[in-house]
């Protein structure tokens, strides 16, 4: 089973950060990894291995669809890992 995802919510900016998976070991430096716009108020951050690592949802309270999609992605990854 995959490690539990980390989900953080920042109420002062209404931003949610959802890790889809743990950071992949010694692959790259987290502080050097950027993100790519993936939709309205959605930034996908990639790990050093080129795979998605974290979804950053801006104005999260207005985007339950992004939250649901991130949770679906975590569920899918858990099924594959099982």
PEURTA-V608784 format. One record per run of one state. SS is the DSSP state (H for helix, E for strand, - for the rest). FROM is the first residue (numbers start at 1). TO is the last residue. If there is no record, write none. Layout:
ss->[SS,SS]
from->[FROM,FROM]
to->[TO,TO]
This chain:
ss->[-,E,-,E,-,H,-,E,-,E,-,E,-,H,-,H,-]
from->[1,7,11,15,20,30,33,35,40,42,47,52,58,60,63,64,82]
to->[6,10,14,19,29,32,34,39,41,46,51,57,59,62,63,81,82]
